[in-house]
């Protein structure tokens, strides 16, 4: 997976990469990919000089639905004008600018190539806006750019492996005892994913030999604004502290602190989504405007961590039915579920109601009204 990891690093620093559509070289469907969020003028010049055909703007299906294509289930290409450099500001406005008030309903979209799909998936994995300018590239040009180290090439097969099957290869990196205010016996155990971008922590509360048969477990996604700074826009910080306290009171267990900020879209995109919410969008539509699904998290990593800790039966502290399903699908028995709430306030109520009504979170009892998802 080393080449895929290098490709993500290049995308994050704005360098164009080459994606091969298949294992065979020179199949005519390879693309040079310019990351729209981070790409530099030099990288755009590289794409322009290397392209063997017209460039296109590639977008995620979530963004397409926000632009007036309600049935979009796949990413798509918007062919750009041939013979002239792409207008980056126009492309960025279409790809992740506020959709309200613009007439994008008549975009002449085309079917994406496999390399286009792989580009969008890799950009999401790299925590970047899932939009790119891509163009076809021939084999001779690929070899020249690779040989002079202007761009690296990576296969769509390797990207699929990186994005979909990176779990199961977590590295157990380090651990230490860290007593907490609400749980004096707590051990922090750190795991790192193969691509090096994400590190997750298991908080082992109490003595494992004295844990209940059904181990109290909470999967908590990192939230810098709520966990550390006490943001009123969510209830994450209180859920974190209440979760640790509940686990300690039950005789011990595990809290998994997962590097999945903003439901998996990363801190930069979470702040962008907050800005969109301030203009009237709810949390789901704000993420969709940026090209993300309502929840980009994957929980296989949590299953791997629990397996490493020897946990087979759990009492899950969560309001999210997707977590229940993911843990059970991973072969761990969920004996019971316990709700975990923070405090409702004027700043977070709209956000929490959107999670209940549109994502099915089990918050009806706490919010005092039935969810529309029922």
C-alpha positions as CSV (number, residue, x, y, z in Angstrom):
1,X,0.0,0.0,0.0
2,X,3.0,2.3,0.1
3,X,2.3,3.9,-3.3
4,X,-1.2,4.7,-2.2
5,X,0.0,6.4,0.9
6,X,2.5,8.5,-1.1
7,X,-0.3,9.4,-3.4
8,X,-2.4,10.7,-0.5
9,X,0.5,12.7,0.7
10,X,1.0,14.3,-2.7
11,X,-2.7,15.1,-3.0
12,X,-2.7,16.8,0.4
13,X,0.2,19.0,-0.6
14,X,-1.4,19.9,-3.9
15,X,0.6,17.8,-6.3
16,X,-1.1,16.1,-9.3
17,X,-1.0,12.3,-9.4
18,X,-1.6,9.6,-12.1
19,X,-4.2,6.9,-11.5
20,X,-4.1,3.8,-13.7
21,X,-7.5,2.4,-14.4
22,X,-6.4,-1.2,-14.4
23,X,-3.4,-3.4,-14.0
24,X,-2.6,-3.3,-17.7
25,X,-0.6,-0.4,-18.9
26,X,-1.6,1.8,-21.8
27,X,-5.3,0.8,-21.7
28,X,-6.4,4.4,-22.6
29,X,-8.4,5.0,-19.5
30,X,-5.7,6.3,-17.2
31,X,-6.1,9.8,-15.8
32,X,-3.9,12.6,-14.4
33,X,-5.6,14.0,-11.3
34,X,-5.4,17.5,-10.0
35,X,-6.9,17.9,-6.4
36,X,-9.2,20.8,-6.5
37,X,-9.0,21.9,-2.9
38,X,-5.2,21.9,-2.6
39,X,-3.9,22.0,-6.1
40,X,-1.3,24.6,-7.1
41,X,-0.9,26.5,-10.4
42,X,2.3,24.4,-11.0
43,X,0.3,21.2,-10.7
44,X,-2.4,22.6,-13.0
45,X,0.3,23.4,-15.6
46,X,1.6,19.8,-15.2
47,X,-1.9,18.5,-16.0
48,X,-2.3,20.8,-19.0
49,X,1.0,19.8,-20.5
50,X,0.4,16.1,-19.9
51,X,-3.2,15.7,-20.9
52,X,-3.9,13.7,-24.1
53,X,-7.5,14.9,-24.2
54,X,-10.0,17.4,-22.7
55,X,-10.1,17.9,-18.9
56,X,-13.1,17.3,-16.7
57,X,-14.4,18.2,-13.3
58,X,-15.1,15.1,-11.2
59,X,-17.5,15.3,-8.2
60,X,-18.9,13.0,-5.5
61,X,-22.5,11.9,-5.8
62,X,-23.5,13.6,-2.6
63,X,-22.5,17.0,-4.1
64,X,-24.3,16.1,-7.4
65,X,-27.5,15.5,-5.4
66,X,-27.1,18.9,-3.8
67,X,-26.8,20.4,-7.3
68,X,-30.1,19.1,-8.4
69,X,-29.4,15.5,-9.5
70,X,-31.4,13.6,-6.8
71,X,-30.8,10.2,-8.3
72,X,-27.0,10.5,-8.4
73,X,-25.5,7.3,-7.0
74,X,-22.1,7.6,-8.5
75,X,-19.6,10.3,-9.1
76,X,-19.7,12.0,-12.5
77,X,-17.6,14.1,-14.8
78,X,-18.4,17.5,-16.0
79,X,-16.4,18.0,-19.3
80,X,-14.6,21.3,-19.4
81,X,-14.0,23.6,-22.4
82,X,-11.3,22.1,-24.6
83,X,-8.3,24.1,-25.6
84,X,-8.1,26.4,-22.6
85,X,-6.9,26.0,-19.0
86,X,-9.6,25.1,-16.5
87,X,-11.1,28.1,-14.6
88,X,-10.2,27.0,-11.1
89,X,-12.5,29.4,-9.3
90,X,-15.4,28.4,-11.4
91,X,-14.6,24.7,-10.8
92,X,-14.3,25.2,-7.0
93,X,-17.6,27.0,-6.9
94,X,-19.4,24.2,-8.7
95,X,-17.6,21.5,-6.7
96,X,-18.0,22.7,-3.1
97,X,-19.3,26.3,-3.1
98,X,-22.7,27.1,-1.5
99,X,-25.3,25.5,-3.8
100,X,-28.2,27.7,-2.9
101,X,-29.1,30.4,-5.5
102,X,-27.0,28.9,-8.3
103,X,-28.6,27.1,-11.3
104,X,-26.6,23.9,-11.7
105,X,-29.5,21.8,-12.8
106,X,-28.4,21.6,-16.5
107,X,-24.9,20.5,-16.0
108,X,-23.9,18.2,-18.9
109,X,-22.5,15.4,-16.9
110,X,-20.8,12.3,-18.3
111,X,-20.1,8.8,-16.8
112,X,-16.9,8.6,-14.8
113,X,-14.0,6.3,-15.6
114,X,-12.7,3.8,-13.0
115,X,-9.8,6.2,-12.4
116,X,-12.2,9.0,-11.7
117,X,-14.1,7.0,-9.1
118,X,-10.8,6.0,-7.5
119,X,-9.7,9.7,-7.4
120,X,-12.8,10.7,-5.5
121,X,-12.4,7.8,-3.0
122,X,-8.8,8.6,-2.4
123,X,-9.5,12.3,-1.8
124,X,-12.1,11.3,0.8
125,X,-9.6,9.0,2.4
126,X,-7.0,11.8,2.5
127,X,-9.6,14.1,4.2
128,X,-9.8,16.5,1.3
129,X,-12.8,17.8,-0.6
130,X,-13.8,15.0,-3.0
131,X,-13.5,16.9,-6.2
132,X,-10.8,16.9,-8.8
133,X,-9.9,18.0,-12.3
134,X,-8.8,15.0,-14.3
135,X,-7.7,14.4,-17.9
136,X,-6.7,11.4,-19.9
137,X,-3.0,10.7,-20.2
138,X,-1.1,8.4,-22.5
139,X,1.5,5.8,-21.6
140,X,4.5,7.6,-22.9
141,X,3.7,10.7,-20.9
142,X,3.1,8.6,-17.8
143,X,6.5,7.1,-18.1
144,X,8.2,10.5,-18.6
145,X,6.5,12.1,-15.6
146,X,7.2,9.1,-13.4
147,X,10.8,8.8,-14.5
148,X,11.6,12.5,-13.9
149,X,9.6,12.3,-10.6
150,X,7.2,15.0,-11.6
151,X,4.2,12.7,-10.7
152,X,3.7,9.3,-9.2
153,X,1.4,6.7,-10.6
154,X,-0.9,4.4,-8.5
155,X,-3.4,1.8,-9.7
156,X,-7.2,2.0,-9.0
157,X,-6.8,-1.6,-7.6
158,X,-4.4,-0.4,-5.0
159,X,-6.6,2.6,-4.1
160,X,-9.6,0.2,-3.6
161,X,-7.4,-1.9,-1.3
162,X,-6.3,1.2,0.6
163,X,-9.8,2.6,1.1
164,X,-11.9,-0.5,1.6
165,X,-9.6,-3.0,3.2
166,X,-7.0,-1.2,5.3
167,X,-8.5,-2.6,8.5
168,X,-7.0,-5.7,10.0
169,X,-3.5,-4.2,9.8
170,X,-3.6,-1.8,12.8
171,X,-0.3,-1.3,14.4
172,X,-0.2,-1.5,18.2
173,X,2.2,1.4,18.8
174,X,2.4,2.3,22.5
175,X,0.6,2.3,25.9
176,X,0.7,3.8,29.3
177,X,-1.3,4.2,32.5
178,X,-3.1,7.6,32.6
179,X,-5.3,8.1,35.7
180,X,-8.3,10.2,35.1
181,X,-10.5,12.4,37.3
182,X,-13.4,10.0,37.0
183,X,-11.4,6.8,36.5
184,X,-8.2,6.5,38.5
185,X,-7.2,3.3,36.9
186,X,-7.1,3.9,33.1
187,X,-4.6,2.6,30.5
188,X,-4.2,4.4,27.1
189,X,-3.4,2.1,24.2
190,X,-2.6,3.7,20.9
191,X,-3.1,2.1,17.5
192,X,-2.0,3.5,14.1
193,X,-3.6,2.7,10.7
194,X,-1.3,1.4,7.9
195,X,-1.4,4.7,5.9
196,X,-0.2,6.7,9.0
197,X,-2.9,9.3,8.7
198,X,-5.0,8.2,11.7
199,X,-4.2,7.1,15.2
200,X,-6.9,5.7,17.5
201,X,-6.8,5.2,21.3
202,X,-8.3,2.6,23.5
203,X,-9.0,3.7,27.1
204,X,-8.9,0.5,29.2
205,X,-10.8,1.5,32.3
206,X,-10.4,-0.6,35.5
207,X,-8.8,-4.1,35.8
208,X,-9.8,-6.3,32.8
209,X,-9.9,-9.3,35.1
210,X,-12.7,-7.6,37.0
211,X,-14.8,-6.4,34.0
212,X,-18.4,-7.5,33.7
213,X,-19.1,-10.4,31.4
214,X,-20.7,-8.1,28.9
215,X,-18.0,-5.4,28.8
216,X,-19.2,-1.8,28.8
217,X,-17.9,-0.2,25.6
218,X,-18.3,3.2,24.0
219,X,-17.1,4.1,20.5
220,X,-16.4,7.8,20.6
221,X,-15.4,9.8,17.5
222,X,-12.9,12.5,18.2
223,X,-14.4,16.1,18.3
224,X,-11.8,18.7,19.0
225,X,-14.3,21.5,19.4
226,X,-16.5,19.6,21.8
227,X,-14.1,17.3,23.6
228,X,-11.4,19.8,24.3
229,X,-13.0,23.3,24.1
230,X,-16.6,22.5,25.3
231,X,-18.4,23.6,22.1
232,X,-22.1,24.2,22.6
233,X,-22.8,23.1,18.9
234,X,-22.7,19.5,19.9
235,X,-22.9,17.2,22.9
236,X,-19.7,15.3,22.2
237,X,-17.6,16.5,25.2
238,X,-20.3,15.6,27.7
239,X,-20.9,12.3,26.0
240,X,-17.1,11.6,26.3
241,X,-16.9,12.4,30.0
242,X,-20.2,10.8,30.8
243,X,-19.2,7.7,28.9
244,X,-16.0,7.2,30.8
245,X,-17.8,7.8,34.1
246,X,-20.5,5.3,33.2
247,X,-17.9,2.7,32.3
248,X,-16.0,3.2,35.5
249,X,-19.2,3.0,37.6
250,X,-20.1,-0.3,35.9
251,X,-16.9,-1.9,37.0
252,X,-14.7,-1.0,34.1
253,X,-14.6,-1.5,30.4
254,X,-13.3,0.2,27.2
255,X,-13.8,3.6,25.5
256,X,-12.4,3.7,21.9
257,X,-11.4,7.2,21.0
258,X,-11.5,7.1,17.2
259,X,-9.9,9.6,14.9
260,X,-13.1,10.2,12.9
261,X,-13.6,14.0,13.4
262,X,-16.7,15.4,12.0
263,X,-18.3,12.0,11.4
264,X,-15.3,11.1,9.3
265,X,-14.8,14.2,7.1
266,X,-11.9,15.7,9.2
267,X,-11.6,18.9,11.1
268,X,-11.1,21.3,8.1
269,X,-14.3,20.0,6.5
270,X,-16.2,20.0,9.7
271,X,-15.5,23.7,10.1
272,X,-16.6,24.3,6.5
273,X,-19.8,22.5,7.3
274,X,-20.3,24.6,10.4
275,X,-20.0,27.7,8.2
276,X,-22.7,26.3,5.9
277,X,-24.9,25.5,8.8
278,X,-24.7,29.2,9.8
279,X,-26.3,30.1,6.5
280,X,-29.3,27.8,7.1
281,X,-28.2,24.2,6.1
282,X,-28.6,21.4,8.6
283,X,-25.7,19.1,9.4
284,X,-26.6,16.5,6.8
285,X,-27.1,19.0,3.9
286,X,-23.9,20.9,4.9
287,X,-21.9,17.7,4.6
288,X,-23.6,16.9,1.3
289,X,-22.8,20.3,-0.1
290,X,-19.1,19.5,0.4
291,X,-19.5,16.1,-1.3
292,X,-19.7,13.9,1.8
293,X,-22.3,11.4,2.9
294,X,-24.2,12.0,6.2
295,X,-21.7,9.7,7.9
296,X,-18.3,8.8,6.4
297,X,-17.2,6.7,9.4
298,X,-16.2,3.1,9.2
299,X,-16.2,0.9,12.4
300,X,-14.1,-2.0,11.3
301,X,-11.2,-0.4,13.1
302,X,-13.2,-0.5,16.3
303,X,-13.8,-4.2,15.9
304,X,-10.0,-4.7,15.3
305,X,-9.2,-2.8,18.5
306,X,-11.7,-4.8,20.6
307,X,-10.4,-8.1,19.2
308,X,-6.9,-6.9,20.2
309,X,-8.1,-6.3,23.7
310,X,-9.9,-9.7,23.8
311,X,-13.4,-8.3,24.1
312,X,-16.1,-10.6,22.7
313,X,-19.3,-9.6,24.5
314,X,-20.3,-5.9,25.0
315,X,-22.9,-3.6,26.4
316,X,-22.6,-0.8,24.0
317,X,-23.0,2.8,25.1
318,X,-24.4,4.6,22.1
319,X,-27.3,6.3,20.5
320,X,-26.3,5.3,17.0
321,X,-27.8,2.1,15.5
322,X,-25.0,2.0,12.8
323,X,-22.5,1.4,15.6
324,X,-24.6,-1.5,16.9
325,X,-24.8,-3.0,13.4
326,X,-21.1,-2.6,12.7
327,X,-20.0,-4.2,15.9
328,X,-22.4,-7.2,15.5
329,X,-21.3,-7.6,11.8
330,X,-17.7,-7.7,13.1
331,X,-18.5,-10.8,15.1
332,X,-18.7,-9.2,18.6
333,X,-21.9,-10.0,20.5
334,X,-23.9,-6.9,21.6
335,X,-25.8,-8.0,24.7
336,X,-27.4,-4.6,25.5
337,X,-27.4,-0.9,24.6
338,X,-27.2,2.0,26.9
339,X,-28.0,5.6,25.8
340,X,-25.4,8.3,26.4
341,X,-26.5,11.9,26.5
342,X,-25.1,15.3,27.0
343,X,-27.1,18.5,27.7
344,X,-29.5,19.9,25.2
345,X,-29.1,23.6,24.6
346,X,-30.2,26.3,22.1
347,X,-27.0,25.8,20.0
348,X,-27.1,22.0,19.6
349,X,-30.8,21.2,19.5
350,X,-31.2,21.7,15.7
351,X,-28.1,19.6,15.0
352,X,-29.3,16.8,17.3
353,X,-32.8,16.8,15.8
354,X,-31.3,16.5,12.3
355,X,-29.3,13.4,13.5
356,X,-32.5,11.9,14.9
357,X,-34.8,12.8,12.0
358,X,-32.4,12.2,9.1
359,X,-29.8,9.7,10.4
360,X,-31.9,7.6,12.7
361,X,-30.0,8.3,15.9
362,X,-32.0,7.0,18.9
363,X,-32.6,10.4,20.6
364,X,-36.4,10.6,20.7
365,X,-36.7,10.0,24.5
366,X,-34.1,12.7,25.2
367,X,-35.4,15.2,22.7
368,X,-39.0,14.8,23.9
369,X,-40.5,14.0,20.5
370,X,-40.7,11.1,18.1
371,X,-38.1,11.1,15.3
372,X,-39.4,11.5,11.7
373,X,-37.2,8.4,10.9
374,X,-39.7,6.3,12.8
